[in-house]
Amino acid sequence: MNAPNLPLLPEVMLGPQPADQPNLELASEGVQRYVWHSAYGDMLIEVRDGAAYVNGERVTSIHELRTPGSPG
């Protein structure tokens, strides 16, 4: 019997886990988190206060790169 194709919530990434390791709840108030499995390894992508972070390091937006005097 096949389960219906339910939509996945982007805040929770489920996969095979060791029995002694619980699944990680990625949702928290004010922060969006995604786990990206790439050919170069796993990455944690977060959006906090409108700014993007990859593995804890802030990502400079294209707007910041093009705006003189911005922190990026």
C-alpha positions in Angstrom: 0.0 0.0 0.0 1.4 3.4 -1.0 1.0 6.4 1.2 -0.4 9.5 -0.5 2.1 12.1 -1.6 1.7 14.7 1.2 3.5 18.1 0.9 6.7 18.4 2.9 7.1 21.3 5.2 10.4 23.2 4.3 11.2 23.6 8.0 11.6 19.9 8.7 14.0 17.6 7.0 13.4 13.9 7.7 15.6 11.1 6.6 17.2 7.9 7.9 18.5 8.4 11.4 20.3 6.1 13.8 17.8 4.7 16.4 19.6 6.6 19.2 19.5 9.9 17.4 16.2 11.7 17.2 15.1 13.8 14.2 16.1 17.5 14.5 13.3 20.0 14.7 14.4 22.8 12.4 11.6 25.3 13.0 12.0 28.0 15.7 10.4 31.3 16.2 11.6 34.0 13.7 14.1 31.7 11.9 13.6 29.6 8.8 15.9 26.7 8.4 16.6 24.4 5.5 19.0 21.5 5.1 20.5 21.2 1.6 22.2 17.9 0.6 24.6 18.8 -2.2 27.4 17.1 -4.0 29.8 19.2 -1.8 28.2 18.1 1.5 25.3 19.1 3.6 24.6 22.7 4.4 22.3 24.4 6.9 20.6 27.5 5.4 19.0 29.9 7.8 17.0 33.1 7.3 17.1 35.4 10.3 15.8 38.9 10.3 15.7 38.9 6.5 19.4 37.9 6.2 20.6 34.6 4.9 23.2 32.5 6.6 24.9 29.3 5.3 26.5 27.1 8.0 26.4 30.0 10.4 28.1 32.6 8.1 26.1 35.5 6.8 25.6 35.6 3.0 26.0 39.0 1.3 23.0 39.8 -0.9 23.3 41.1 -4.4 21.6 44.3 -3.2 24.3 44.8 -0.6 27.0 44.2 -3.2 25.6 46.8 -5.5 24.9 49.4 -2.8 27.9 51.6 -1.9 28.7 51.8 1.8 26.7 48.7 2.7 28.1 46.2 5.3 28.7 43.5 2.6 
